[in-house]
């Protein structure tokens, strides 16, 4: 008779698995809530206390930490001395271990106290999982309900589960316990003790840079390729939010570069509360606009640079409707990311078989939403996600836009009301463009972008090349200060009327004087937005 030990926090599929095992003559050994769930379904269950000869102790902290359990798992069937040893102690072998662990990550993300968090540190579960995984030749270990069906099918096969499946499940089990321990370490590392008795107060976590960085993610899918077709690539996530839970509703499989562009499109469109659209090419915007309707915002964004919009990535901050879908269908677009797609919109875009539609929810995310992690050769970089908090409210001279950050008009001429609106819009978009950046804009859309250039004069010239003579009356945003007046002079020659920049250059006085010479209004934010 097969002996199966079941002890799960996530009870998805538990009863169906129990029934399948019972029909195959397995003895079901179980603990606590798992045993109750099986018994309530009418299945015969042997309590683990009947196996160990001891009741569950210490509010359930001690249930399975016993030689009768671990001896039954760790005994090597190929070693007669092992079998003699457990037989002498009246211990029966355990052939299947089905365990998943306490919901530590969910508790850490809630408003739990420190004490409540500590109680979610599973001890017996990881011990059983590791023991079973170590003994994979003799013991099947299952930590994921998604594997229940294939395990039952394997048991039914000739000779039972083969060694390949056993080893695959063992690797998955060790990854499960490793991720669990890493989550505990990261959460405890981030606890803000504050020099007080923090054990009985609501848990608070410190910033984005703990002493130890733990990045734990499971493969979501293989990608078509990486940045180039000769580079294999895959998408990983903890599945909690954003692209980790996104749904690809139609179209070809996503590539590595598709996802980078989709990320850039989502970040930019989410910058705005009003309906907004961003058209992205190679992670930089070629068009961004806001409007009263999503359709108008998208059309205005596309028309900023319709040549570059061809084959672009579109980000929207509203559910895609039929009218906007019709406009998108007029141009070749690679991908669209939005909070959702209504049925009429999907019907219109379904004729574009290769167009990827990605529905993603970027709300929530907890600490992960505030942290950017990037790899370099042999190391990781971690930073707080850049947020343009200084644009939370309307802009006026002297407004405190963020703690300790005040808008300063540094030129003789003040911006007009219309220029203030356009400067605020330009500044929000500028933060999402690769440095060095010079961005020309109007009140509700960009006019031209000079992105990722080696000098700000080059950035101005690239924008002029794109827009021709269409920059008169625009405003300009620069993601960092002007080191010399030459960039300012180049901007003035386009007919732009106002500039926003962080300030802070040794030559600020020279640059301010140049702005005054040209009759430009210039605002310092005191806050830089490099994007590398």
Secondary structure, 3 states (H helix, E strand, C coil): CCEEEEEECCCCCHHHHHHHHHHCCCEEEECHHHHHHHHHCCCCCEEHHHHHCCCCECCCCECCCCHHHHHHHHCCCCCHHHHHHHHHCCCCCCCEEEEECCCHHHHHCCCCEHHHHHHCCCCHHHHHHHHHHHCCCCCEEECCHHHHHHHHHHHHCCCCCCHHHHHHHHHHHHHHHHHHHHHHHHHHHCECCCCCCHHHCECCECCCCCCCCCCCCEEEEECCCCCCCCCCCEEEECCCCHHHCCEEEECCCCCHHHHHHHHHHHHHHCCCCCCEEEEEECCEEEEEEECCCHHHHHHHHHHHCHHHHCCEEEEECCCECHHHHHHHCCCCEEEEEECCECHHHHHHHCCCCCCEEEECCCCCCHHHHHEEEEEECCEEEEEECCCCHHHCCCCCCCCEEECCEECEECCCCCCCHHHHHHHHHHHHHHCCCCCCCEEEECCCEEEEEECCCCCHHHHHHHHHHHHCCCCCCCEEEECCCCCCCHHHHHHHCCCCCEEEECCCCCCHHHHHHHHHHHCCEEEECCCCCCCC
